[in-house]
Amino acid sequence: MSAKRTTRDRSSASASRAGGFFTPGRIAILVVAAVTLVFIFENTREVRIRVLIPEVTMPLYLALLATALLGAVCGYYLAARRRR
């Protein structure tokens, strides 16, 4: 005996999938990303930065944005390695 899905079952399954997009974890990530972007773009003054290269003067928001992007790439890479 096989279970047949009715049209109503399929529509309720797709509705629950669409409603499941906004999970608490995803909402938290969106809030943190929004606050991070506001913080980055509110800090627009020029700063001097020296890491391994000679001193560079650039807007602070660009340095913060580059650091955030580098952190996101590293986090994505480590998460992808963990899944294997």
All heavy atoms as a GROMACS GRO file, in nm:
protein
  647
    1MET      N    1   0.083  -0.117   0.000
    1MET     CA    2   0.000   0.000   0.000
    1MET      C    3   0.088   0.125   0.000
    1MET      O    4   0.170   0.142   0.088
    1MET     CB    5  -0.084  -0.003   0.127
    1MET     CG    6  -0.209   0.068   0.116
    1MET     SD    7  -0.292   0.020   0.268
    1MET     CE    8  -0.428   0.115   0.263
    2SER      N    9   0.075   0.209  -0.102
    2SER     CA   10   0.158   0.330  -0.108
    2SER      C   11   0.074   0.451  -0.071
    2SER      O   12  -0.043   0.460  -0.103
    2SER     CB   13   0.216   0.345  -0.248
    2SER     OG   14   0.113   0.368  -0.340
    3ALA      N   15   0.139   0.542  -0.006
    3ALA     CA   16   0.070   0.664   0.035
    3ALA      C   17   0.077   0.764  -0.080
    3ALA      O   18   0.184   0.794  -0.131
    3ALA     CB   19   0.135   0.722   0.159
    4LYS      N   20  -0.038   0.814  -0.124
    4LYS     CA   21  -0.043   0.912  -0.231
    4LYS      C   22  -0.064   1.049  -0.169
    4LYS      O   23  -0.144   1.066  -0.079
    4LYS     CB   24  -0.157   0.880  -0.327
    4LYS     CG   25  -0.132   0.756  -0.408
    4LYS     CD   26  -0.241   0.739  -0.510
    4LYS     CE   27  -0.215   0.615  -0.593
    4LYS     NZ   28  -0.317   0.599  -0.694
    5ARG      N   29   0.010   1.144  -0.222
    5ARG     CA   30  -0.004   1.280  -0.173
    5ARG      C   31  -0.112   1.351  -0.254
    5ARG      O   32  -0.113   1.345  -0.376
    5ARG     CB   33   0.127   1.354  -0.186
    5ARG     CG   34   0.234   1.294  -0.099
    5ARG     CD   35   0.358   1.372  -0.111
    5ARG     NE   36   0.353   1.473  -0.006
    5ARG     CZ   37   0.447   1.562   0.015
    5ARG    NH1   38   0.551   1.566  -0.063
    5ARG    NH2   39   0.438   1.649   0.111
    6THR      N   40  -0.199   1.417  -0.189
    6THR     CA   41  -0.303   1.492  -0.258
    6THR      C   42  -0.251   1.632  -0.289
    6THR      O   43  -0.146   1.674  -0.242
    6THR     CB   44  -0.430   1.503  -0.170
    6THR    OG1   45  -0.395   1.578  -0.053
    6THR    CG2   46  -0.482   1.367  -0.133
    7THR      N   47  -0.326   1.704  -0.369
    7THR     CA   48  -0.288   1.840  -0.405
    7THR      C   49  -0.281   1.926  -0.281
    7THR      O   50  -0.192   2.010  -0.267
    7THR     CB   51  -0.391   1.900  -0.504
    7THR    OG1   52  -0.401   1.812  -0.615
    7THR    CG2   53  -0.349   2.037  -0.549
    8ARG      N   54  -0.372   1.905  -0.188
    8ARG     CA   55  -0.373   1.983  -0.065
    8ARG      C   56  -0.247   1.955   0.017
    8ARG      O   57  -0.189   2.044   0.076
    8ARG     CB   58  -0.499   1.951   0.015
    8ARG     CG   59  -0.519   2.044   0.131
    8ARG     CD   60  -0.651   2.024   0.196
    8ARG     NE   61  -0.666   1.883   0.232
    8ARG     CZ   62  -0.778   1.828   0.273
    8ARG    NH1   63  -0.887   1.900   0.281
    8ARG    NH2   64  -0.785   1.701   0.306
    9ASP      N   65  -0.200   1.832   0.021
    9ASP     CA   66  -0.078   1.797   0.094
    9ASP      C   67   0.043   1.866   0.034
    9ASP      O   68   0.127   1.917   0.105
    9ASP     CB   69  -0.055   1.644   0.094
    9ASP     CG   70  -0.157   1.569   0.177
    9ASP    OD1   71  -0.222   1.634   0.262
    9ASP    OD2   72  -0.170   1.448   0.155
   10ARG      N   73   0.051   1.870  -0.097
   10ARG     CA   74   0.165   1.934  -0.163
   10ARG      C   75   0.165   2.084  -0.138
   10ARG      O   76   0.268   2.143  -0.114
   10ARG     CB   77   0.161   1.907  -0.314
   10ARG     CG   78   0.213   1.771  -0.348
   10ARG     CD   79   0.227   1.754  -0.498
   10ARG     NE   80   0.170   1.625  -0.532
   10ARG     CZ   81   0.078   1.602  -0.622
   10ARG    NH1   82   0.034   1.701  -0.696
   10ARG    NH2   83   0.032   1.482  -0.643
   11SER      N   84   0.048   2.146  -0.145
   11SER     CA   85   0.044   2.291  -0.124
   11SER      C   86   0.077   2.326   0.020
   11SER      O   87   0.144   2.426   0.046
   11SER     CB   88  -0.093   2.347  -0.162
   11SER     OG   89  -0.193   2.297  -0.075
   12SER      N   90   0.037   2.245   0.116
   12SER     CA   91   0.070   2.275   0.255
   12SER      C   92   0.218   2.252   0.280
   12SER      O   93   0.281   2.322   0.359
   12SER     CB   94  -0.014   2.193   0.352
   12SER     OG   95   0.016   2.055   0.338
   13ALA      N   96   0.279   2.154   0.212
   13ALA     CA   97   0.422   2.130   0.228
   13ALA      C   98   0.503   2.246   0.172
   13ALA      O   99   0.600   2.290   0.233
   13ALA     CB  100   0.462   2.000   0.159
   14SER      N  101   0.464   2.299   0.056
   14SER     CA  102   0.538   2.412   0.000
   14SER      C  103   0.515   2.538   0.082
   14SER      O  104   0.605   2.620   0.094
   14SER     CB  105   0.498   2.435  -0.146
   14SER     OG  106   0.363   2.472  -0.155
   15ALA      N  107   0.400   2.554   0.141
   15ALA     CA  108   0.374   2.671   0.225
   15ALA      C  109   0.458   2.666   0.352
   15ALA      O  110   0.512   2.767   0.395
   15ALA     CB  111   0.226   2.678   0.262
   16SER      N  112   0.474   2.548   0.409
   16SER     CA  113   0.555   2.539   0.530
   16SER      C  114   0.702   2.560   0.497
   16SER      O  115   0.777   2.614   0.576
   16SER     CB  116   0.534   2.405   0.600
   16SER     OG  117   0.582   2.300   0.520
   17ARG      N  118   0.746   2.518   0.380
   17ARG     CA  119   0.883   2.541   0.338
   17ARG      C  120   0.910   2.690   0.319
   17ARG      O  121   1.012   2.741   0.359
   17ARG     CB  122   0.912   2.468   0.207
   17ARG     CG  123   1.018   2.365   0.219
   17ARG     CD  124   1.045   2.304   0.087
   17ARG     NE  125   0.918   2.269   0.024
   17ARG     CZ  126   0.903   2.210  -0.090
   17ARG    NH1  127   1.009   2.178  -0.160
   17ARG    NH2  128   0.785   2.182  -0.140
   18ALA      N  129   0.817   2.762   0.257
   18ALA     CA  130   0.834   2.904   0.234
   18ALA      C  131   0.832   2.980   0.366
   18ALA      O  132   0.907   3.074   0.386
   18ALA     CB  133   0.725   2.956   0.142
   19GLY      N  134   0.748   2.940   0.458
   19GLY     CA  135   0.740   3.006   0.587
   19GLY      C  136   0.860   2.973   0.674
   19GLY      O  137   0.892   3.045   0.767
   20GLY      N  138   0.930   2.865   0.644
   20GLY     CA  139   1.045   2.826   0.723
   20GLY      C  140   1.172   2.899   0.685
   20GLY      O  141   1.278   2.874   0.741
   21PHE      N  142   1.166   2.991   0.590
   21PHE     CA  143   1.285   3.064   0.548
   21PHE      C  144   1.335   3.156   0.659
   21PHE      O  145   1.455   3.166   0.681
   21PHE     CB  146   1.257   3.146   0.422
   21PHE     CG  147   1.377   3.224   0.375
   21PHE    CD1  148   1.481   3.159   0.312
   21PHE    CD2  149   1.386   3.359   0.396
   21PHE    CE1  150   1.592   3.228   0.270
   21PHE    CE2  151   1.496   3.430   0.355
   21PHE     CZ  152   1.600   3.365   0.291
   22PHE      N  153   1.244   3.221   0.729
   22PHE     CA  154   1.284   3.314   0.834
   22PHE      C  155   1.290   3.242   0.968
   22PHE      O  156   1.202   3.253   1.052
   22PHE     CB  157   1.187   3.432   0.842
   22PHE     CG  158   1.201   3.525   0.725
   22PHE    CD1  159   1.104   3.531   0.628
   22PHE    CD2  160   1.314   3.603   0.711
   22PHE    CE1  161   1.117   3.615   0.519
   22PHE    CE2  162   1.328   3.688   0.602
   22PHE     CZ  163   1.230   3.694   0.507
   23THR      N  164   1.397   3.169   0.988
   23THR     CA  165   1.419   3.101   1.114
   23THR      C  166   1.482   3.199   1.212
   23THR      O  167   1.535   3.303   1.170
   23THR     CB  168   1.512   2.980   1.095
   23THR    OG1  169   1.640   3.027   1.049
   23THR    CG2  170   1.454   2.881   0.995
   24PRO      N  171   1.479   3.172   1.341
   24PRO     CA  172   1.542   3.264   1.437
   24PRO      C  173   1.690   3.287   1.409
   24PRO      O  174   1.741   3.399   1.425
   24PRO     CB  175   1.522   3.193   1.571
   24PRO     CG  176   1.399   3.110   1.551
   24PRO     CD  177   1.405   3.066   1.408
   25GLY      N  178   1.761   3.184   1.366
   25GLY     CA  179   1.903   3.201   1.335
   25GLY      C  180   1.926   3.294   1.218
   25GLY      O  181   2.016   3.379   1.220
   26ARG      N  182   1.844   3.281   1.114
   26ARG     CA  183   1.858   3.369   0.997
   26ARG      C  184   1.819   3.512   1.030
   26ARG      O  185   1.881   3.607   0.981
   26ARG     CB  186   1.774   3.317   0.882
   26ARG     CG  187   1.833   3.192   0.821
   26ARG     CD  188   1.753   3.143   0.705
   26ARG     NE  189   1.816   3.024   0.648
   26ARG     CZ  190   1.758   2.947   0.562
   26ARG    NH1  191   1.636   2.974   0.518
   26ARG    NH2  192   1.821   2.841   0.516
   27ILE      N  193   1.719   3.529   1.114
   27ILE     CA  194   1.680   3.665   1.155
   27ILE      C  195   1.793   3.728   1.234
   27ILE      O  196   1.827   3.845   1.215
   27ILE     CB  197   1.549   3.661   1.236
   27ILE    CG1  198   1.433   3.622   1.144
   27ILE    CG2  199   1.522   3.795   1.303
   27ILE    CD1  200   1.304   3.595   1.216
   28ALA      N  201   1.856   3.652   1.323
   28ALA     CA  202   1.968   3.704   1.402
   28ALA      C  203   2.084   3.744   1.312
   28ALA      O  204   2.146   3.850   1.332
   28ALA     CB  205   2.013   3.600   1.504
   29ILE      N  206   2.113   3.663   1.211
   29ILE     CA  207   2.222   3.696   1.118
   29ILE      C  208   2.189   3.823   1.041
   29ILE      O  209   2.277   3.908   1.021
   29ILE     CB  210   2.249   3.578   1.024
   29ILE    CG1  211   2.317   3.465   1.101
   29ILE    CG2  212   2.334   3.620   0.904
   29ILE    CD1  213   2.333   3.337   1.023
   30LEU      N  214   2.065   3.838   0.997
   30LEU     CA  215   2.026   3.960   0.925
   30LEU      C  216   2.038   4.084   1.013
   30LEU      O  217   2.083   4.189   0.968
   30LEU     CB  218   1.883   3.946   0.872
   30LEU     CG  219   1.865   3.850   0.754
   30LEU    CD1  220   1.716   3.833   0.723
   30LEU    CD2  221   1.939   3.900   0.633
   31VAL      N  222   1.999   4.073   1.140
   31VAL     CA  223   2.009   4.186   1.232
   31VAL      C  224   2.156   4.222   1.256
   31VAL      O  225   2.193   4.340   1.251
   31VAL     CB  226   1.936   4.155   1.365
   31VAL    CG1  227   1.969   4.258   1.472
   31VAL    CG2  228   1.787   4.146   1.343
   32VAL      N  229   2.239   4.122   1.280
   32VAL     CA  230   2.382   4.148   1.303
   32VAL      C  231   2.444   4.210   1.178
   32VAL      O  232   2.524   4.304   1.187
   32VAL     CB  233   2.455   4.018   1.343
   32VAL    CG1  234   2.605   4.036   1.338
   32VAL    CG2  235   2.412   3.975   1.482
   33ALA      N  236   2.408   4.161   1.060
   33ALA     CA  237   2.462   4.217   0.936
   33ALA      C  238   2.418   4.363   0.919
   33ALA      O  239   2.498   4.448   0.879
   33ALA     CB  240   2.416   4.134   0.816
   34ALA      N  241   2.294   4.393   0.949
   34ALA     CA  242   2.244   4.531   0.937
   34ALA      C  243   2.315   4.624   1.034
   34ALA      O  244   2.358   4.734   0.996
   34ALA     CB  245   2.093   4.534   0.960
   35VAL      N  246   2.331   4.581   1.159
   35VAL     CA  247   2.400   4.664   1.258
   35VAL      C  248   2.546   4.683   1.218
   35VAL      O  249   2.602   4.793   1.232
   35VAL     CB  250   2.388   4.601   1.399
   35VAL    CG1  251   2.479   4.669   1.499
   35VAL    CG2  252   2.244   4.606   1.446
   36THR      N  253   2.609   4.578   1.167
   36THR     CA  254   2.748   4.588   1.122
   36THR      C  255   2.762   4.689   1.008
   36THR      O  256   2.853   4.772   1.009
   36THR     CB  257   2.800   4.450   1.077
   36THR    OG1  258   2.790   4.360   1.187
   36THR    CG2  259   2.943   4.458   1.029
   37LEU      N  260   2.672   4.683   0.911
   37LEU     CA  261   2.677   4.778   0.799
   37LEU      C  262   2.654   4.922   0.845
   37LEU      O  263   2.721   5.014   0.798
   37LEU     CB  264   2.578   4.738   0.691
   37LEU     CG  265   2.617   4.614   0.611
   37LEU    CD1  266   2.504   4.576   0.515
   37LEU    CD2  267   2.746   4.637   0.534
   38VAL      N  268   2.561   4.942   0.938
   38VAL     CA  269   2.538   5.077   0.991
   38VAL      C  270   2.664   5.127   1.060
   38VAL      O  271   2.707   5.241   1.040
   38VAL     CB  272   2.417   5.079   1.087
   38VAL    CG1  273   2.410   5.209   1.164
   38VAL    CG2  274   2.288   5.056   1.010
   39PHE      N  275   2.725   5.042   1.143
   39PHE     CA  276   2.848   5.079   1.212
   39PHE      C  277   2.959   5.114   1.114
   39PHE      O  278   3.031   5.214   1.132
   39PHE     CB  279   2.893   4.965   1.304
   39PHE     CG  280   3.022   4.992   1.375
   39PHE    CD1  281   3.026   5.076   1.485
   39PHE    CD2  282   3.140   4.934   1.332
   39PHE    CE1  283   3.145   5.102   1.551
   39PHE    CE2  284   3.259   4.959   1.396
   39PHE     CZ  285   3.262   5.044   1.507
   40ILE      N  286   2.974   5.033   1.012
   40ILE     CA  287   3.080   5.056   0.913
   40ILE      C  288   3.060   5.189   0.841
   40ILE      O  289   3.153   5.270   0.831
   40ILE     CB  290   3.085   4.940   0.811
   40ILE    CG1  291   3.145   4.815   0.877
   40ILE    CG2  292   3.164   4.978   0.687
   40ILE    CD1  293   3.136   4.691   0.792
   41PHE      N  294   2.941   5.216   0.794
   41PHE     CA  295   2.920   5.336   0.714
   41PHE      C  296   2.901   5.463   0.797
   41PHE      O  297   2.900   5.573   0.742
   41PHE     CB  298   2.805   5.314   0.616
   41PHE     CG  299   2.841   5.215   0.508
   41PHE    CD1  300   2.777   5.094   0.498
   41PHE    CD2  301   2.944   5.243   0.420
   41PHE    CE1  302   2.812   5.003   0.401
   41PHE    CE2  303   2.981   5.152   0.322
   41PHE     CZ  304   2.914   5.032   0.313
   42GLU      N  305   2.889   5.451   0.929
   42GLU     CA  306   2.887   5.569   1.014
   42GLU      C  307   3.030   5.618   1.045
   42GLU      O  308   3.049   5.731   1.085
   42GLU     CB  309   2.815   5.540   1.146
   42GLU     CG  310   2.664   5.533   1.132
   42GLU     CD  311   2.604   5.667   1.094
   42GLU    OE1  312   2.645   5.771   1.147
   42GLU    OE2  313   2.512   5.667   1.009
   43ASN      N  314   3.128   5.532   1.028
   43ASN     CA  315   3.267   5.568   1.056
   43ASN      C  316   3.336   5.602   0.925
   43ASN      O  317   3.394   5.516   0.860
   43ASN     CB  318   3.338   5.451   1.125
   43ASN     CG  319   3.286   5.430   1.263
   43ASN    OD1  320   3.310   5.512   1.351
   43ASN    ND2  321   3.212   5.323   1.283
   44THR      N  322   3.331   5.730   0.888
   44THR     CA  323   3.380   5.771   0.756
   44THR      C  324   3.509   5.852   0.761
   44THR      O  325   3.559   5.892   0.657
   44THR     CB  326   3.273   5.854   0.684
   44THR    OG1  327   3.240   5.966   0.766
   44THR    CG2  328   3.149   5.772   0.657
   45ARG      N  329   3.565   5.875   0.878
   45ARG     CA  330   3.687   5.957   0.884
   45ARG      C  331   3.806   5.883   0.826
   45ARG      O  332   3.805   5.761   0.813
   45ARG     CB  333   3.714   6.002   1.027
   45ARG     CG  334   3.755   5.891   1.118
   45ARG     CD  335   3.791   5.947   1.256
   45ARG     NE  336   3.874   5.854   1.328
   45ARG     CZ  337   3.829   5.759   1.407
   45ARG    NH1  338   3.700   5.746   1.425
   45ARG    NH2  339   3.911   5.677   1.468
   46GLU      N  340   3.910   5.956   0.793
   46GLU     CA  341   4.034   5.899   0.739
   46GLU      C  342   4.119   5.844   0.853
   46GLU      O  343   4.128   5.906   0.959
   46GLU     CB  344   4.114   6.006   0.663
   46GLU     CG  345   4.045   6.058   0.540
   46GLU     CD  346   4.058   5.966   0.421
   46GLU    OE1  347   4.164   5.905   0.404
   46GLU    OE2  348   3.960   5.954   0.346
   47VAL      N  349   4.179   5.728   0.832
   47VAL     CA  350   4.268   5.669   0.932
   47VAL      C  351   4.396   5.623   0.863
   47VAL      O  352   4.398   5.597   0.743
   47VAL     CB  353   4.202   5.549   1.005
   47VAL    CG1  354   4.085   5.594   1.088
   47VAL    CG2  355   4.159   5.443   0.907
   48ARG      N  356   4.501   5.610   0.943
   48ARG     CA  357   4.627   5.556   0.893
   48ARG      C  358   4.636   5.411   0.937
   48ARG      O  359   4.618   5.381   1.055
   48ARG     CB  360   4.745   5.636   0.946
   48ARG     CG  361   4.755   5.771   0.879
   48ARG     CD  362   4.871   5.848   0.931
   48ARG     NE  363   4.833   5.888   1.068
   48ARG     CZ  364   4.913   5.949   1.153
   48ARG    NH1  365   5.035   5.977   1.120
   48ARG    NH2  366   4.870   5.982   1.271
   49ILE      N  367   4.663   5.323   0.844
   49ILE     CA  368   4.669   5.179   0.873
   49ILE      C  369   4.805   5.127   0.830
   49ILE      O  370   4.853   5.157   0.720
   49ILE     CB  371   4.557   5.104   0.799
   49ILE    CG1  372   4.422   5.156   0.843
   49ILE    CG2  373   4.568   4.954   0.822
   49ILE    CD1  374   4.308   5.104   0.762
   50ARG      N  375   4.866   5.046   0.916
   50ARG     CA  376   4.993   4.982   0.882
   50ARG      C  377   4.990   4.840   0.935
   50ARG      O  378   4.981   4.816   1.054
   50ARG     CB  379   5.110   5.057   0.945
   50ARG     CG  380   5.242   4.996   0.908
   50ARG     CD  381   5.355   5.088   0.943
   50ARG     NE  382   5.478   5.033   0.892
   50ARG     CZ  383   5.567   4.970   0.968
   50ARG    NH1  384   5.549   4.960   1.096
   50ARG    NH2  385   5.676   4.922   0.913
   51VAL      N  386   4.996   4.742   0.844
   51VAL     CA  387   4.999   4.602   0.883
   51VAL      C  388   5.132   4.544   0.837
   51VAL      O  389   5.226   4.536   0.914
   51VAL     CB  390   4.879   4.523   0.824
   51VAL    CG1  391   4.884   4.380   0.864
   51VAL    CG2  392   4.749   4.584   0.870
   52LEU      N  393   5.140   4.499   0.716
   52LEU     CA  394   5.264   4.445   0.661
   52LEU      C  395   5.323   4.534   0.553
   52LEU      O  396   5.436   4.517   0.513
   52LEU     CB  397   5.239   4.305   0.602
   52LEU     CG  398   5.196   4.199   0.703
   52LEU    CD1  399   5.160   4.070   0.630
   52LEU    CD2  400   5.305   4.173   0.804
   53ILE      N  401   5.243   4.624   0.504
   53ILE     CA  402   5.287   4.714   0.398
   53ILE      C  403   5.310   4.853   0.459
   53ILE      O  404   5.272   4.877   0.575
   53ILE     CB  405   5.183   4.720   0.285
   53ILE    CG1  406   5.046   4.760   0.341
   53ILE    CG2  407   5.174   4.588   0.212
   53ILE    CD1  408   4.941   4.778   0.237
   54PRO      N  409   5.370   4.944   0.386
   54PRO     CA  410   5.386   5.080   0.440
   54PRO      C  411   5.252   5.140   0.480
   54PRO      O  412   5.146   5.094   0.437
   54PRO     CB  413   5.448   5.156   0.324
   54PRO     CG  414   5.511   5.053   0.238
   54PRO     CD  415   5.429   4.929   0.256
   55GLU      N  416   5.259   5.242   0.557
   55GLU     CA  417   5.139   5.308   0.609
   55GLU      C  418   5.049   5.358   0.497
   55GLU      O  419   5.094   5.417   0.401
   55GLU     CB  420   5.181   5.425   0.698
   55GLU     CG  421   5.070   5.479   0.781
   55GLU     CD  422   5.124   5.580   0.881
   55GLU    OE1  423   5.179   5.537   0.983
   55GLU    OE2  424   5.109   5.700   0.852
   56VAL      N  425   4.919   5.329   0.511
   56VAL     CA  426   4.819   5.369   0.411
   56VAL      C  427   4.714   5.454   0.480
   56VAL      O  428   4.670   5.422   0.591
   56VAL     CB  429   4.752   5.244   0.348
   56VAL    CG1  430   4.642   5.284   0.253
   56VAL    CG2  431   4.855   5.157   0.280
   57THR      N  432   4.672   5.561   0.416
   57THR     CA  433   4.563   5.643   0.468
   57THR      C  434   4.439   5.612   0.383
   57THR      O  435   4.444   5.619   0.260
   57THR     CB  436   4.597   5.792   0.458
   57THR    OG1  437   4.715   5.817   0.533
   57THR    CG2  438   4.483   5.877   0.513
   58MET      N  439   4.332   5.574   0.452
   58MET     CA  440   4.208   5.540   0.382
   58MET      C  441   4.090   5.565   0.473
   58MET      O  442   4.106   5.576   0.595
   58MET     CB  443   4.210   5.393   0.337
   58MET     CG  444   4.212   5.294   0.450
   58MET     SD  445   4.237   5.122   0.404
   58MET     CE  446   4.122   5.096   0.275
   59PRO      N  447   3.969   5.574   0.419
   59PRO     CA  448   3.851   5.590   0.504
   59PRO      C  449   3.833   5.466   0.593
   59PRO      O  450   3.856   5.353   0.550
   59PRO     CB  451   3.736   5.602   0.404
   59PRO     CG  452   3.798   5.641   0.276
   59PRO     CD  453   3.935   5.582   0.277
   60LEU      N  454   3.793   5.492   0.716
   60LEU     CA  455   3.776   5.383   0.812
   60LEU      C  456   3.670   5.284   0.766
   60LEU      O  457   3.685   5.164   0.787
   60LEU     CB  458   3.739   5.441   0.949
   60LEU     CG  459   3.717   5.342   1.063
   60LEU    CD1  460   3.841   5.256   1.084
   60LEU    CD2  461   3.679   5.414   1.190
   61TYR      N  462   3.565   5.331   0.699
   61TYR     CA  463   3.460   5.238   0.656
   61TYR      C  464   3.513   5.135   0.556
   61TYR      O  465   3.469   5.021   0.556
   61TYR     CB  466   3.337   5.311   0.602
   61TYR     CG  467   3.353   5.374   0.466
   61TYR    CD1  468   3.324   5.303   0.351
   61TYR    CD2  469   3.393   5.506   0.453
   61TYR    CE1  470   3.336   5.360   0.226
   61TYR    CE2  471   3.407   5.564   0.328
   61TYR     CZ  472   3.377   5.492   0.215
   61TYR     OH  473   3.390   5.549   0.093
   62LEU      N  474   3.609   5.174   0.472
   62LEU     CA  475   3.666   5.077   0.379
   62LEU      C  476   3.749   4.971   0.452
   62LEU      O  477   3.744   4.853   0.418
   62LEU     CB  478   3.753   5.147   0.274
   62LEU     CG  479   3.677   5.227   0.168
   62LEU    CD1  480   3.775   5.294   0.073
   62LEU    CD2  481   3.583   5.136   0.091
   63ALA      N  482   3.824   5.014   0.554
   63ALA     CA  483   3.902   4.918   0.633
   63ALA      C  484   3.809   4.823   0.708
   63ALA      O  485   3.834   4.701   0.712
   63ALA     CB  486   3.992   4.993   0.730
   64LEU      N  487   3.703   4.875   0.766
   64LEU     CA  488   3.607   4.790   0.838
   64LEU      C  489   3.535   4.695   0.743
   64LEU      O  490   3.515   4.577   0.775
   64LEU     CB  491   3.506   4.876   0.914
   64LEU     CG  492   3.561   4.955   1.032
   64LEU    CD1  493   3.457   5.053   1.082
   64LEU    CD2  494   3.604   4.862   1.143
   65LEU      N  495   3.497   4.744   0.627
   65LEU     CA  496   3.427   4.661   0.529
   65LEU      C  497   3.519   4.550   0.478
   65LEU      O  498   3.476   4.434   0.467
   65LEU     CB  499   3.377   4.747   0.413
   65LEU     CG  500   3.288   4.679   0.310
   65LEU    CD1  501   3.162   4.625   0.375
   65LEU    CD2  502   3.251   4.776   0.199
   66ALA      N  503   3.644   4.582   0.451
   66ALA     CA  504   3.739   4.480   0.405
   66ALA      C  505   3.760   4.375   0.514
   66ALA      O  506   3.766   4.255   0.484
   66ALA     CB  507   3.872   4.546   0.367
   67THR      N  508   3.770   4.417   0.639
   67THR     CA  509   3.787   4.323   0.749
   67THR      C  510   3.664   4.234   0.764
   67THR      O  511   3.676   4.113   0.786
   67THR     CB  512   3.814   4.399   0.880
   67THR    OG1  513   3.927   4.483   0.862
   67THR    CG2  514   3.839   4.305   0.994
   68ALA      N  515   3.545   4.292   0.753
   68ALA     CA  516   3.422   4.212   0.764
   68ALA      C  517   3.412   4.112   0.650
   68ALA      O  518   3.373   3.996   0.672
   68ALA     CB  519   3.300   4.305   0.764
   69LEU      N  520   3.445   4.153   0.529
   69LEU     CA  521   3.441   4.061   0.415
   69LEU      C  522   3.543   3.949   0.429
   69LEU      O  523   3.513   3.833   0.399
   69LEU     CB  524   3.463   4.136   0.284
   69LEU     CG  525   3.348   4.226   0.239
   69LEU    CD1  526   3.389   4.306   0.115
   69LEU    CD2  527   3.224   4.147   0.213
   70LEU      N  528   3.662   3.983   0.476
   70LEU     CA  529   3.765   3.881   0.498
   70LEU      C  530   3.719   3.780   0.605
   70LEU      O  531   3.738   3.660   0.590
   70LEU     CB  532   3.897   3.947   0.540
   70LEU     CG  533   4.016   3.855   0.555
   70LEU    CD1  534   4.048   3.787   0.423
   70LEU    CD2  535   4.135   3.934   0.605
   71GLY      N  536   3.657   3.830   0.710
   71GLY     CA  537   3.603   3.741   0.814
   71GLY      C  538   3.492   3.652   0.761
   71GLY      O  539   3.484   3.534   0.795
   72ALA      N  540   3.406   3.706   0.676
   72ALA     CA  541   3.297   3.627   0.618
   72ALA      C  542   3.352   3.518   0.527
   72ALA      O  543   3.304   3.404   0.529
   72ALA     CB  544   3.201   3.717   0.541
   73VAL      N  545   3.452   3.551   0.447
   73VAL     CA  546   3.513   3.451   0.358
   73VAL      C  547   3.579   3.340   0.439
   73VAL      O  548   3.563   3.221   0.409
   73VAL     CB  549   3.613   3.518   0.261
   73VAL    CG1  550   3.698   3.415   0.188
   73VAL    CG2  551   3.539   3.605   0.161
   74CYS      N  552   3.652   3.378   0.543
   74CYS     CA  553   3.717   3.277   0.629
   74CYS      C  554   3.613   3.189   0.698
   74CYS      O  555   3.629   3.067   0.706
   74CYS     CB  556   3.805   3.344   0.733
   74CYS     SG  557   3.954   3.417   0.664
   75GLY      N  558   3.506   3.249   0.747
   75GLY     CA  559   3.400   3.172   0.812
   75GLY      C  560   3.331   3.076   0.716
   75GLY      O  561   3.303   2.962   0.751
   76TYR      N  562   3.306   3.121   0.594
   76TYR     CA  563   3.244   3.035   0.493
   76TYR      C  564   3.336   2.918   0.458
   76TYR      O  565   3.291   2.804   0.447
   76TYR     CB  566   3.210   3.116   0.368
   76TYR     CG  567   3.148   3.032   0.260
   76TYR    CD1  568   3.014   2.997   0.266
   76TYR    CD2  569   3.223   2.986   0.152
   76TYR    CE1  570   2.956   2.919   0.169
   76TYR    CE2  571   3.166   2.908   0.054
   76TYR     CZ  572   3.032   2.875   0.063
   76TYR     OH  573   2.976   2.795  -0.034
   77TYR      N  574   3.464   2.947   0.444
   77TYR     CA  575   3.560   2.842   0.410
   77TYR      C  576   3.567   2.737   0.521
   77TYR      O  577   3.564   2.617   0.493
   77TYR     CB  578   3.699   2.904   0.388
   77TYR     CG  579   3.808   2.802   0.369
   77TYR    CD1  580   3.818   2.729   0.252
   77TYR    CD2  581   3.899   2.777   0.470
   77TYR    CE1  582   3.918   2.635   0.235
   77TYR    CE2  583   3.999   2.682   0.455
   77TYR     CZ  584   4.008   2.611   0.337
   77TYR     OH  585   4.105   2.517   0.322
   78LEU      N  586   3.575   2.781   0.645
   78LEU     CA  587   3.582   2.685   0.756
   78LEU      C  588   3.452   2.604   0.770
   78LEU      O  589   3.456   2.484   0.799
   78LEU     CB  590   3.613   2.758   0.887
   78LEU     CG  591   3.755   2.816   0.894
   78LEU    CD1  592   3.770   2.898   1.020
   78LEU    CD2  593   3.859   2.706   0.888
   79ALA      N  594   3.339   2.667   0.746
   79ALA     CA  595   3.212   2.595   0.753
   79ALA      C  596   3.203   2.492   0.640
   79ALA      O  597   3.152   2.381   0.661
   79ALA     CB  598   3.095   2.693   0.745
   80ALA      N  599   3.251   2.527   0.523
   80ALA     CA  600   3.249   2.434   0.410
   80ALA      C  601   3.342   2.315   0.436
   80ALA      O  602   3.310   2.201   0.401
   80ALA     CB  603   3.289   2.505   0.281
   81ARG      N  604   3.456   2.341   0.497
   81ARG     CA  605   3.549   2.231   0.530
   81ARG      C  606   3.491   2.138   0.634
   81ARG      O  607   3.511   2.019   0.632
   81ARG     CB  608   3.681   2.288   0.583
   81ARG     CG  609   3.776   2.326   0.475
   81ARG     CD  610   3.911   2.352   0.530
   81ARG     NE  611   3.971   2.226   0.573
   81ARG     CZ  612   4.085   2.216   0.636
   81ARG    NH1  613   4.150   2.326   0.667
   81ARG    NH2  614   4.135   2.102   0.670
   82ARG      N  615   3.417   2.194   0.728
   82ARG     CA  616   3.358   2.113   0.835
   82ARG      C  617   3.251   2.019   0.781
   82ARG      O  618   3.233   1.909   0.830
   82ARG     CB  619   3.298   2.205   0.942
   82ARG     CG  620   3.232   2.129   1.053
   82ARG     CD  621   3.182   2.222   1.158
   82ARG     NE  622   3.293   2.247   1.249
   82ARG     CZ  623   3.281   2.310   1.363
   82ARG    NH1  624   3.165   2.359   1.398
   82ARG    NH2  625   3.384   2.329   1.440
   83ARG      N  626   3.178   2.064   0.677
   83ARG     CA  627   3.071   1.981   0.619
   83ARG      C  628   3.124   1.857   0.550
   83ARG      O  629   3.053   1.760   0.534
   83ARG     CB  630   2.990   2.064   0.518
   83ARG     CG  631   2.889   2.151   0.585
   83ARG     CD  632   2.800   2.218   0.482
   83ARG     NE  633   2.811   2.361   0.507
   83ARG     CZ  634   2.831   2.453   0.416
   83ARG    NH1  635   2.843   2.421   0.291
   83ARG    NH2  636   2.840   2.578   0.448
   84ARG      N  637   3.249   1.860   0.505
   84ARG     CA  638   3.305   1.744   0.432
   84ARG      C  639   3.332   1.630   0.519
   84ARG      O  640   3.344   1.594   0.615
   84ARG     CB  641   3.436   1.783   0.365
   84ARG     CG  642   3.413   1.873   0.248
   84ARG     CD  643   3.542   1.892   0.176
   84ARG     NE  644   3.538   2.018   0.105
   84ARG     CZ  645   3.641   2.070   0.047
   84ARG    NH1  646   3.756   2.012   0.051
   84ARG    NH2  647   3.631   2.182  -0.018
   0.00000   0.00000   0.00000
